[in-house]
Amino acid sequence: MLLEVQGLETAYGTSQVLFGLSLCVAEGEAVTLLGRNGMGKTTTVRSIMGLSRPRAGAITFRGRRIERERPDRIARAGIALVPEGRQIFPNLSVRENLVAFAENRSGRADPWTVEKVLEFFPRLAERAENMGNQLSGGEQQMLAIGRALVTNPYLLILDEATEGLAPLLREEIWKCLARLRAAGQTILVIDKYIERLVQLADRHTLIERGRVAWQGTSAELDADRNLWHRYLGV
Amino acid sequence: MKRSLPLLALALAFPLAMQALDQLFYVSFASRVLIYAIAATSLNLVLGYGGMISFGHAAFVGTGAYVGSILVAEGVTSAWIGWPAALAVSAALAAIIGAVSLRTRGVYFIMITLAFAQMMFYLVNSMKAYGGDEGLTLPQRAELGFGLDLGNEMVFYYVVLAILALTLYGLHRLIQSRFGRVVVAIRENEARVEAIGLPVYRYQLACFVIAGAVGGLAGALLASHGKYVNPNVLHWLQSGTLMIMVILGGVGHLWGGVIGAVALLSLEHLISDYPIPWLAQLAPNYQQHANLGVGIVLLAIVLFAPQGIAGLLGRRRRARA
C-alpha cells in the first residue's frame, strides 16, 4: 500500500471529529473520500498532511509512519495537497507559483516540470506571466493542481477539487484528472460530484460523523443509489 | 532594471555638479543618504519581501559600524578586511538572533528582535575600551588601495554608490530567483508553503542573515563616513528610522529603501536648514522638531499611499500608460 490510515482519531480542542477512521490507497489507484459537509473529510486530509495532529491512530506512507511528522517533511516524502479554496500565491505570477516549488520528489524518470505543466494546462500557459490574483477560479484550480504536480508527488490529494467552479471549467478539471489517472498518478480526491467520481476512481470511502460508513468499488457504489441518498444526500 | 539607468546617470553626475557649484557638503550628505539607502534596502528584504517585521535591524547596522571602527582603531585600516569582517560578524549575529526570533510570530517576533537590538546597544555602551557611551572617534576612514583615497568625499561617494548599485542588483536577482519567490510565497501564506514541503524556517533564516549582513556593511560604511561611531547607531530609534524609510519609500518595492532614505533624510535636512518665514513666526522653534514634519508626511503616506512613494509612482506610470 502507498498510504495506509489506521484507526485515526483527530480533534479540534475538545471537539472530536474523527473516530477511528481507516482507509488505504494503493499505488496507481484513484480513491475518493465522500460524505456530507462536516463529516470529517477535510480533517482526514489535514491529518494525513500533518496539518492537524491526530490523537490516536497510525498513518503509514510508503512503509514509513508519518502521523507525528511535520507538514513539510510529509510533503517532501511525496504527498501533495491541492487544498480547499486553492490557496495559490496571489502576488506571484503563474510561472513563479510553479517555479518556486518545482522538485522531483519521487525521482521520476520523466518528471513534471514547469514547462510540462504549462503544456498540460494550455490555459495556464496563456496566462503564465499573469499574477495569481488575476486568474479565474478554474485557472486558479489548474494552477493549484499544477503547483502540486511540479513537486512530482507519489500521491496527489485534492480537497474539493471542483468546488465553486462553473460547469465548463469543472468539466475541464475532470478531464485533467482523468488524464493524470491514465498516466498512472495515484490520486485521493474529495468532491461532491459523485457521477464523475464513479467514472474517475477505483474505490470509494463514505464517511459519516468521522467514521467509515461504507467502502467499496465504483461498480458497487454506482449500483447502490440508496448509499448516495443515505450518506451523500443525493 | 533598465529604467534605473537615468537615475544612475543622475547619481553619477550629482557630485560633479556639486563640485562645480563648490557645494561639497552635499556630496558628503548624499553619501550618507546612499549608506542609509543600503541599510533600508537590506531591511526591505526581510520586512517587505519576507514579511518579517524586524524591529532590531539597527543591531546589524551598529555591529557592522563597530566592527569596522574597532578594526580601524586597532590599526587594521584596509577596507578589504574591515568591510567584509563587518559583513561577516553582522551575518553571524543575524544567524543567532534569527535562529531564536524566527521561532516566534507576530508581536512576539517584533518584541524579541527589539530586545536583541537593545541588548547589543547596552553591550557596546559598556565597552569602555572603545569609547563606551561616548563613542569611538576614528583617526581616518578605511583604506581601499588602488589609488582610491576614501578620505576624498568624491571618491567615497562613488564607492558607496557602487556598493548601493551592487546591493540593488543583488536584491533584484535574489527576488527573481527561486529563493526569492519562496520568500515572497512565505510572506503570503506561510502554512501553505510548509504544506507544500518547503522548510519555512530555513528560508526565513537565510533571508534574515542576508539582510543582516548587508546591514552590517552599511554600518561599516556609516562609521567610515563620519569617522565616528557611538552606541546610538544600535538604538531602537535607529531601527525605527530604517523602518520609516522603508514604509515611506515602499514596502516590498526594489527601490523602496532608496526612495525612503532620500525622502526622509532630505525632508529632515530641508526642515532643519531652510526656515519657512510664516511658520517660523507662528512657531519659532519648529526647526528643532523636524520629526514632527516627518511624522505628518509618514501619516499622509500610510493613509493615502500605503505602498509608499514607489507604489505611488508606479500607479501614476501605469495610469499614464
Boltz contact constraints between the chains, C-beta under 6 A:
constraints:
  - contact:
      token1: [A, 49]
      token2: [B, 195]
      max_distance: 6.0
  - contact:
      token1: [A, 71]
      token2: [B, 194]
      max_distance: 6.0
  - contact:
      token1: [A, 71]
      token2: [B, 195]
      max_distance: 6.0
  - contact:
      token1: [A, 72]
      token2: [B, 194]
      max_distance: 6.0
  - contact:
      token1: [A, 72]
      token2: [B, 197]
      max_distance: 6.0
  - contact:
      token1: [A, 72]
      token2: [B, 199]
      max_distance: 6.0
  - contact:
      token1: [A, 75]
      token2: [B, 196]
      max_distance: 6.0
  - contact:
      token1: [A, 75]
      token2: [B, 197]
      max_distance: 6.0
  - contact:
      token1: [A, 76]
      token2: [B, 197]
      max_distance: 6.0
  - contact:
      token1: [A, 87]
      token2: [B, 189]
      max_distance: 6.0
  - contact:
      token1: [A, 87]
      token2: [B, 192]
      max_distance: 6.0
  - contact:
      token1: [A, 89]
      token2: [B, 185]
      max_distance: 6.0
  - contact:
      token1: [A, 89]
      token2: [B, 188]
      max_distance: 6.0
  - contact:
      token1: [A, 92]
      token2: [B, 181]
      max_distance: 6.0
  - contact:
      token1: [A, 96]
      token2: [B, 181]
      max_distance: 6.0
  - contact:
      token1: [A, 99]
      token2: [B, 178]
      max_distance: 6.0
  - contact:
      token1: [A, 99]
      token2: [B, 181]
      max_distance: 6.0
  - contact:
      token1: [A, 100]
      token2: [B, 178]
      max_distance: 6.0
  - contact:
      token1: [A, 100]
      token2: [B, 181]
      max_distance: 6.0
  - contact:
      token1: [A, 100]
      token2: [B, 182]
      max_distance: 6.0
  - contact:
      token1: [A, 100]
      token2: [B, 185]
      max_distance: 6.0
  - contact:
      token1: [A, 101]
      token2: [B, 196]
      max_distance: 6.0
